[in-house]
Amino acid sequence: MIIKQNRGRYWLNWQRRMVSALQVVGAAACIWLLIALIFGEMGLPQYIAMRDHAGRLELELLTLRGETATLRSEVARLQHDSAKIEQFAREQLGYVRKGETVYRFSPDFDGTSGDATAP
């Protein structure tokens, strides 16, 4: 049978102090990590803001993809559909056929008789 020698009260007190010190250091490290997680440069508020921004970018990307598909179909129609080409020339370029009369109205036309004293 092996009997360990008693190291004495001094050793026991020293061991208890070391365990207490390690517990304090561990608790301080946990608190420091928690503070860094919440208030750090890449903390929780920054993560939430970046996640919301990524969601908005996804929605914008979806919208832009829809617009791209619409524009591609319009380009294809302009390349192959003569009625669409004519409509585009009339609306965007102001083209008219021979014999057609074009009426243009000024934007400030209000339909009055032109009398300056009219209320």
Buried (B, 14 or more C-beta within 10 A) or exposed (E): EEEEEEEEEEEEEEEEEEEEEEEEEEEEEEEEEEEEEEEEEEEEEEEEEEEEEEEEEEEEEEEEEEEEEEEEEEEEBEEEEEEBEEEBEEEEEEEEEEEEEEEEEEEEEEEEEEEEEEE
